[in-house]
Amino acid sequence: MNNNVLGLHHITAIANLAQRNYDFYTNVLGLRMVKKTVNFDDPGTYHFYYGDEKGNAGTILTFFPWEGIGKGKNGAGMATEIAYSIPDGAVEFWQDRFGKNNVLTGDAVERFGEVYYPFLDPDGLSLSIVVSKENDKRVGWTTAEIDQNNATKGFHNSTLTLRKLEPTAKVLTDLLDYDQIAQEGNRFRFKSKNIDSANIIDILVDPNAARGINTAGTNHHIAFRVKNDEDQLALREKIMSAGLQITPQIDRDYFHSLYFREPGGVLFEIATENPGFDVDEPLAELGNSLKLPKQYEAQRTAIEKVLPILK
């Protein structure tokens, strides 16, 4: 049964210093700041959204930059790596750029016929770039230093580290319409046939993996994409019928969300495409000004006083 899950919507991570995070993702990686808002539960903390021109699903990496939170640690029950798709021929550009910007990088590794080039953001978040063996037709956001021949296109895949395969695999295949397509050692690859990009989840199975510390430099949750509220609420019923606890629908202003923790411990979100990031500012001006959830608008002056000033 096709339940209309369309791969990844966004991934949310935790950072420490807001300015450092902003500089790295906009200047070094060349992503667009699509939305500058605040945490719904902690309005004294920013919530940054980075992506392509429109903030299309499958390109959106978001951060809660909690100042002074301290460094986290990857472990079992977490999304532990994010891979970005880059154009064919762009590897040398990024290797040179990472060198010039003192980005920590690791040795290239081949997985499932693709070569991954790992690197860390300033908080130690595990990232990589990869040239997809399938043609990625998405158009990346360009800057004065990064043209279309080199710009990242959005997510290629995310890796989950788990102690057991089967319970999470069952959620992916039975509820989220992924298929297991390959295995290399203790790494298992799942792919959605409903969309042709940002459609891959890898599960890395390590029975002895310690639990992680979910602070700066780690992923908070990963969100899967559905078209609209109707598809989302139908999927909610399906998830509940499988015996999993899931939240009611929550309005996040730019999409509607459901949250549930899969059996391996990773926090999953189901997010809609609607209404989109241009609901409160024009496309050309996305990310230029601080946008507050309506319940906090009356507190704008006080909130702006406690948020770090971005240069």
C-alpha positions in Angstrom: 0.0 0.0 0.0 1.4 3.4 -0.9 0.9 5.8 2.0 2.4 8.8 0.1 5.5 9.2 2.2 7.9 11.2 -0.1 11.3 10.7 1.4 12.9 13.1 3.8 11.4 16.5 4.6 14.0 18.0 6.9 16.6 17.0 9.5 17.0 19.0 12.8 20.2 19.2 14.7 21.6 21.0 17.7 24.4 23.6 17.7 26.2 25.7 20.3 27.0 29.1 19.0 24.4 30.7 16.7 26.8 33.0 14.8 29.3 30.2 14.2 26.5 27.9 12.9 25.2 30.7 10.7 28.6 31.5 9.2 29.4 27.8 8.5 26.2 26.9 6.7 25.7 30.1 4.8 29.3 31.0 4.0 31.2 27.7 3.8 28.5 25.3 2.7 26.6 28.0 0.8 23.1 27.1 1.9 20.3 29.7 1.9 19.0 30.8 5.3 15.4 30.0 4.4 13.8 31.0 7.8 15.1 32.7 10.9 12.6 32.0 13.8 12.7 30.7 17.3 12.1 27.4 19.1 8.4 26.9 19.7 9.1 25.6 23.3 12.0 27.9 24.1 11.5 31.3 22.3 14.8 32.6 23.7 16.6 30.2 21.3 16.8 30.6 17.6 15.5 28.0 15.1 17.5 28.3 11.8 16.3 26.7 8.6 18.9 26.2 5.8 18.0 24.9 2.3 17.7 25.6 -1.3 16.0 28.7 -2.9 12.5 27.8 -1.7 13.3 25.5 1.2 12.1 22.5 -0.7 11.5 19.3 1.2 14.6 17.2 1.2 17.0 20.2 1.4 16.1 21.6 4.8 18.6 21.3 7.6 17.5 23.1 10.8 19.2 23.9 14.0 18.5 24.8 17.6 21.6 26.8 18.6 21.6 26.6 22.4 24.4 28.8 23.5 26.7 27.0 25.9 25.0 23.6 25.7 28.2 21.7 25.3 29.3 19.0 22.9 27.2 15.9 22.3 28.1 12.4 21.2 26.7 10.2 18.6 25.4 6.8 19.7 22.6 4.2 19.4 19.1 5.5 18.9 20.2 8.5 16.8 20.6 9.7 13.3 24.3 9.9 13.2 25.3 11.1 9.7 23.8 13.4 6.9 25.0 13.1 3.3 24.6 15.9 0.9 24.3 15.3 -2.9 26.7 17.3 -5.0 27.1 17.5 -8.8 29.3 15.2 -10.7 32.7 16.8 -10.9 32.4 18.9 -7.8 34.4 16.8 -5.4 37.7 18.6 -6.0 36.0 22.0 -5.5 34.7 21.0 -2.1 38.0 19.4 -1.0 39.7 22.6 -1.8 37.1 24.7 -0.2 37.1 22.6 3.0 40.9 23.0 3.1 40.8 26.8 2.8 38.2 27.1 5.5 39.9 24.7 7.9 37.0 22.2 7.9 37.8 18.9 9.6 37.5 16.1 7.0 37.9 12.3 7.0 39.0 9.7 4.5 36.8 8.9 1.6 34.7 5.7 1.9 32.8 3.7 -0.6 29.3 2.5 0.2 26.8 0.9 -2.2 28.8 2.0 -5.3 29.1 5.6 -4.2 32.1 7.5 -2.7 31.4 9.5 0.5 33.7 12.3 1.6 33.1 12.9 5.4 33.5 16.2 7.2 32.4 17.9 10.4 30.7 21.1 11.1 32.1 23.4 13.9 30.1 21.5 16.6 31.2 18.1 15.3 28.1 17.2 13.4 28.9 14.3 11.0 28.2 15.2 7.4 29.4 14.0 4.1 29.2 14.9 0.4 28.5 12.3 -2.3 28.0 12.2 -6.0 24.8 10.1 -6.4 25.1 7.2 -8.9 21.6 8.3 -10.0 21.0 11.6 -11.8 20.0 14.2 -9.2 18.1 16.8 -11.1 17.6 19.2 -8.2 19.0 22.8 -8.6 21.2 24.0 -5.7 21.3 27.4 -4.1 24.3 29.4 -5.5 26.4 32.2 -3.9 29.1 34.5 -5.2 31.7 31.7 -4.5 29.6 28.5 -5.3 28.1 28.2 -8.7 25.6 25.7 -10.1 28.3 23.3 -11.1 29.3 22.8 -7.4 26.3 23.8 -5.2 24.9 21.1 -2.9 21.5 19.8 -4.1 20.0 18.7 -0.8 20.1 15.5 1.2 21.2 12.2 -0.4 20.6 10.1 2.7 20.8 9.9 6.5 22.3 7.1 8.6 20.6 5.8 11.8 22.8 3.9 14.3 20.8 1.2 16.1 21.4 -1.9 18.2 18.9 -3.9 16.3 17.8 -3.8 12.7 14.4 -5.5 12.6 12.1 -3.2 14.7 13.1 0.0 12.9 13.3 -1.7 9.5 9.6 -2.8 10.0 8.6 0.8 10.6 10.4 2.0 7.5 8.9 -0.8 5.2 5.5 -1.3 6.7 4.6 2.3 7.7 6.8 4.7 5.7 6.8 2.8 2.4 10.6 2.2 2.1 12.1 -0.9 0.6 15.3 -2.6 1.8 17.4 -2.6 -1.3 21.0 -3.5 -0.2 23.3 -4.6 2.5 27.0 -4.2 3.1 28.3 -5.8 6.3 26.3 -4.2 9.2 25.0 -1.4 7.0 21.5 -1.8 5.5 20.1 0.5 2.9 16.4 1.5 2.5 14.9 3.5 -0.3 11.6 5.1 -1.1 10.3 4.6 -4.6 7.8 7.5 -4.2 10.4 10.2 -4.9 13.7 10.3 -6.8 15.9 12.3 -4.3 16.4 12.6 -0.5 14.9 9.1 -0.5 17.5 6.9 1.2 17.9 5.8 4.9 20.8 3.7 6.0 20.7 1.7 9.2 24.1 0.9 10.8 23.6 -1.9 13.2 25.9 -2.0 16.3 24.6 -4.2 19.1 27.3 -2.8 21.5 26.8 0.9 20.6 26.4 3.2 23.7 23.6 5.6 23.9 24.5 9.1 22.5 24.5 12.4 24.2 22.0 14.6 22.4 23.5 18.0 22.6 25.6 20.2 20.2 26.9 18.4 17.2 24.2 15.7 17.1 20.9 15.3 15.3 17.7 15.9 17.3 15.2 14.2 14.8 14.6 13.4 11.2 11.3 14.3 9.4 9.6 12.5 6.6 7.6 14.3 4.0 3.9 13.9 3.1 2.0 16.0 0.6 -0.8 17.4 2.8 -2.8 17.1 5.9 -5.1 14.4 4.5 -2.1 12.1 3.8 -0.5 13.0 7.2 -3.6 12.1 9.2 -4.2 8.9 7.4 -0.6 7.9 8.1 -1.1 8.9 11.8 -3.9 6.3 12.0 -1.7 3.7 10.5 1.1 4.4 12.9 -1.3 4.3 15.9 -2.7 1.0 14.6 0.8 -0.4 14.7 0.9 0.2 18.4 3.2 3.3 18.4 2.6 6.4 20.4 2.3 9.5 18.2 1.5 13.1 18.9 -1.6 15.0 17.6 -1.0 17.3 14.6 1.1 20.4 15.6 1.1 23.6 13.5 4.7 24.6 13.0 3.7 27.6 10.8 5.5 26.4 7.7 4.4 22.8 7.9 2.3 20.6 10.1 4.0 18.0 12.2 3.5 14.6 14.0 6.2 13.1 16.2 6.8 9.6 17.3 9.8 7.6 18.6 10.6 4.5 16.6 11.5 1.3 18.5 15.2 1.9 18.2 14.9 5.3 19.9 15.2 7.7 16.9 12.7 10.6 17.0 10.8 10.6 13.8 8.6 13.4 12.5 6.0 13.4 9.7 5.8 16.9 8.1 3.6 18.3 5.4 4.6 20.3 2.4 2.0 22.9 3.1 1.8 25.8 3.7 5.5 26.5 2.9 8.2 29.0 3.8 6.8 31.9 1.8 3.6 32.1 3.9 5.0 35.0 5.9 7.6 36.6 3.7 8.2 36.8 -0.1 10.5 34.2 -1.8 13.1 36.8 -2.5 13.3 37.8 1.2 13.3 34.4 2.8 15.4 34.3 6.0 16.1 38.1 6.1 14.1 39.0 9.2 13.2 37.3 12.4 9.8 35.6 12.2 8.0 34.7 15.4 5.2 32.2 16.0 2.1 34.3 16.5 1.9 33.3 20.2 5.2 35.1 20.8 4.7 38.2 18.7 3.6 40.3 21.6 6.9 39.4 23.3 9.1 40.4 20.3 11.0 43.2 22.1 11.9 40.9 25.0 12.8 38.0 22.8 15.0 40.1 20.5 17.0 41.3 23.5 18.0 37.8 24.6 18.8 36.4 21.1 22.4 36.7 19.9 22.8 39.4 17.3 23.8 37.9 13.9 26.4 39.8 11.8 
